[in-house]
């Protein structure tokens, strides 16, 4: 069982930056693949970024070049550095975890591939 707790959300003006953190419980964090997703009211949860247990990274096209996912296994934490924020980045951001998620195709973009989810943290970007 893995418990995930996100933090770092808040309000920021367009063009600004935020760094989200997701701390995981347990001693096997390094074995887990980690993802970030986001959701706005009335829409489906969408993929943002993914990092494998080995540190390979993948991004949604809408955030590539602006967001960076990273992990610190010693701290059981995955981060999402968000730069050049846009109004459309406003959402609740969730981190998710599971092991053995395929890097090929689009498996890591699928919500069903992740067994563990955090409670979410709100990010609001204003003009």
N, C-alpha and C positions, 0 to 999 in steps of 0.2 A: 504494500500500500504506500502510495506517495501522496503527500499533501503539498499543495502549491499555494503560495501567498504572494500576490502581486503588490507592488507599491511604486510610487513615483509619478502617478498621474496628477493632473491638475489643469489649470488654465494658462494658456500662453497665447501671445499674439502671433499672427501669421508671420512666417519667416524665422520664428524662434525655435528653440530646442527643448527637448525633455529626454530624460533617461528613465526608462521603466526597469524595474527589477522584479525577479520572480525567484523566491527562495523555496527550495524543496526540502522536505524532511527526508530522513533516511540516510543510509550510508552507501547507497548504490547509485547515487545521482550520476556519476560518471558513465554509467551504462545506458542512460536514457537519452533518447532523441527528444529534442525540445522544440516546440513551436510557439509562435505568437499569432493570434487571430484577433479580429476586431468585429464589432457589431454595433449597428445603429438601430434605433427603434423601427420595427416593421420590416427589417431586412434579415437575410440569413447571415450567419457568422462567416466571415471571409478570412482567408489565409493572408498573413502578412509576411512572416519569415520563419525559417526553419534552420536548425543546426543539428547535425548528427552527433552521436556520442564522440566521434573522432574529430569534430570541429569543422566539418564541411558545412557551408552555408548556402542557402537558397532564398530568393526573395520574390514577392509578387512584383509584377511589372510596375505597378503604381507607386511603389516605394523604393525601388532599386536606385541606388545612388544617393538616396537621402537617409535611409534607415540602415543601421548595422546591428546584427544580432551577434552576441558573443556569450561565452560562458566561462565561469571560474569554478572549476570542480572542487577546489579547496574550500570554497565558500558555499557550495551547493546552490549556486545562483546563476541564472541566465539573465542577460540584459538585452534591452532594446534601446539603442541610441537613436533618437529621432531628430533629425535636423531639417531645416528649411520646411517647417510644418506648414500645411495648407489647411484651409477651412474644411476641406473634404476628409481630412484625417481625424476629425472629431468623431469619437466613438468610445465604447467601452472596450478595453483591450484585455485579452485573456491569454494566459500562458497555458500550455498543455504539454503533456509528457507521455511517452510510451517507449518501448524498446523494439528494435527490429523493424522500424519503419523503412520501407524501400526508398532509396534515393532516386531510382529511375522512374520515368513517367511523372505522374502528378499525385502519387500516393500520399506524399507528405502534405498536400494541400487539403486532404479530405478530413473532415471533422471526425468521422468514424474510426480513423486510424489511431486516435488518441484515447487512452483509457482514463487519464487523470487531467483534471482542469482546476484552475484557480477560480477565485470568486469574481475577478475582474477589477479593473481600475479605470476610472473615467478620465479621458483626455478631451479637453475642449479647446479648440483653436478659434480665436476671434480676430476680426479685422481691425 
